[in-house]
Amino acid sequence: MESKATARYLRISPQKVRLVADLIRGKQVGKAIDVLRFTKKRGAKHVEKLLHSAIANAQQKEENIDVDRLYVSRTYVNEGPRLKRIRPAPMGRAYRYQRRMAHITIELATKGKAAEK
């Protein structure tokens, strides 16, 4: 059984979220939540919220699913659109900079004897 959750247009750099997403890839759901809860990165809060959403999606699909057998099968972070901004610079000039956005996707699958059948 597989379930999926996606968060789009998050105002955080994809590079920063990828550091957190790499920590939970392939882990059991319970261990992944523990890792995210004690990670001191701003992206951990977003990924943890999305992981809880993926678990809820799995429970919605199949009511009697064993959450302990779920694991993070795939997680990836894509780049969203960029917001282009202008910062004032000396002598009447302007410097452009970009605010990056991220799209995060987490997919869960079941592990164990029932999943092999």
C-alpha positions in Angstrom: 0.0 0.0 0.0 1.3 3.4 -0.9 0.3 6.9 0.1 1.5 10.3 -0.9 1.5 13.9 0.3 2.7 17.0 -1.4 3.4 20.6 -0.1 3.8 23.2 -2.8 5.0 26.8 -2.8 6.8 26.7 0.5 8.9 29.8 1.1 12.1 28.0 1.9 15.1 27.2 -0.4 14.9 23.7 -1.9 18.6 23.2 -1.1 17.9 23.7 2.6 14.9 21.3 2.6 16.8 18.6 0.8 19.3 18.4 3.7 16.4 17.5 5.9 14.6 15.2 3.4 17.8 13.1 3.0 17.7 12.3 6.7 14.4 10.5 6.6 14.6 8.7 3.3 14.1 4.9 3.8 13.4 5.1 7.5 10.4 3.8 9.4 7.7 6.5 10.0 8.2 6.5 13.8 12.0 6.9 13.5 11.6 9.6 10.9 9.3 11.7 13.1 11.9 11.4 15.9 14.7 12.5 13.6 12.7 15.5 12.4 11.6 16.5 15.8 15.2 16.8 17.0 16.7 18.3 13.9 17.7 21.9 14.3 16.8 23.0 10.8 13.9 25.3 9.7 12.9 22.8 7.0 12.4 20.0 9.5 9.1 21.6 10.7 7.7 21.6 7.2 8.8 18.1 6.4 7.4 16.8 9.7 4.0 18.4 9.1 4.0 16.8 5.6 5.0 13.4 7.0 2.0 13.5 9.4 -0.2 14.4 6.4 1.1 11.4 4.4 0.3 9.2 7.4 -3.2 10.6 7.6 -3.6 10.0 3.8 -2.6 6.3 4.3 -5.1 5.9 7.1 -7.8 7.5 5.0 -7.1 5.1 2.2 -7.1 2.0 4.4 -8.7 2.3 7.8 -7.1 -0.8 9.5 -3.5 -0.1 8.3 -0.7 -0.7 10.8 1.2 2.6 11.0 4.2 0.9 12.5 4.8 -0.9 9.2 4.9 2.3 7.1 8.2 3.7 5.9 9.3 6.6 3.8 9.8 5.0 0.3 10.5 8.2 -1.6 11.0 11.8 -0.8 12.1 14.5 -3.1 12.2 18.3 -3.2 11.8 20.3 -6.4 12.2 23.9 -7.0 9.1 26.1 -7.3 8.9 29.6 -8.9 11.2 32.3 -7.8 10.1 35.7 -6.5 12.3 38.4 -8.0 13.0 41.3 -5.6 15.1 44.4 -5.8 17.4 45.7 -3.0 18.5 49.4 -3.1 22.2 49.8 -3.7 24.6 52.8 -3.5 24.5 55.7 -6.0 20.9 55.1 -7.1 21.5 51.5 -8.3 19.5 48.4 -7.5 20.6 44.9 -6.9 18.3 42.0 -7.8 17.9 39.0 -5.6 15.6 36.0 -5.7 13.4 34.4 -3.1 13.2 30.6 -3.8 10.3 28.3 -3.2 10.1 24.5 -2.8 7.7 21.7 -3.6 8.1 18.7 -1.3 6.7 15.3 -1.9 6.8 12.3 0.5 5.6 8.8 -0.5 5.0 6.1 2.1 4.8 2.3 1.6 4.2 -0.6 3.8 6.9 -3.0 5.0 6.5 -6.5 6.1 4.9 -9.8 5.2 1.6 -8.4 4.0 3.3 -6.0 1.6 5.2 -8.9 -0.1 2.0 -10.8 -1.0 
